[in-house]
């Protein structure tokens, strides 16, 4: 918004693997270096993750962000290479223009995060969303031909920098997270926890309309109880200004 990982191990072996990963960081690809993508690049590099960041204008336009954060600027085609998590933080209208095979060289079990929101005035009419009732992220998933997890779409970008809190803090914000791939959802929720925010499981992608623009949870700064309540209060009708 402008303005525990499933590692297949258990017991001591799982704990050791988790500690190794925490120490060395994950490889994360971020596509889009605007408000959300840029601030996630800042926070995730600060946490020790290895971030490759790309935008539509090319790596040479990301020099300042790379120097600030230590992230690696790459062409979009290379953003997902080896990545355990890929974050897509671009306008909805740009999703179909992403390269074919974008995720082919990602790590096995890659979790793909969709942060986008559909605004017809910006994106043009998308009939599958407007007329057929697809949720925004279900549509994005079809374009990418890979499961996606919807997160960060209603988060104020500046909050990513300013509002992290330790687990258990009374003023810790919670973010809704929706998706069908439970292993990927766990991975994304663990990353959000590491960023300093709680999460609320908002269901599958067909339930993700509950966190689209103009719903009670969109832009809400609240904890787990407030976010849970807001998700339950959402209605499925889009306002005319949010339809193409």
Secondary structure by P-SEA (a helix, b strand, c coil): cccccccccccaaaaaaaaaaaaaccbbbbccccaaaaaaaaaaaaaccbbbbbcccccccaaaaaaaccbbbbccccccccccbbbbbcccccccccccccccccccbbbbbbcbbbbccccccccccccccccaaaaaaaaacbbbbbcccccccccccccccccccccbbbbbbbbccaaaaaaaaaaaaaaccccccccccccccccccccccccccccaaaaaaaaaaccccccccccc
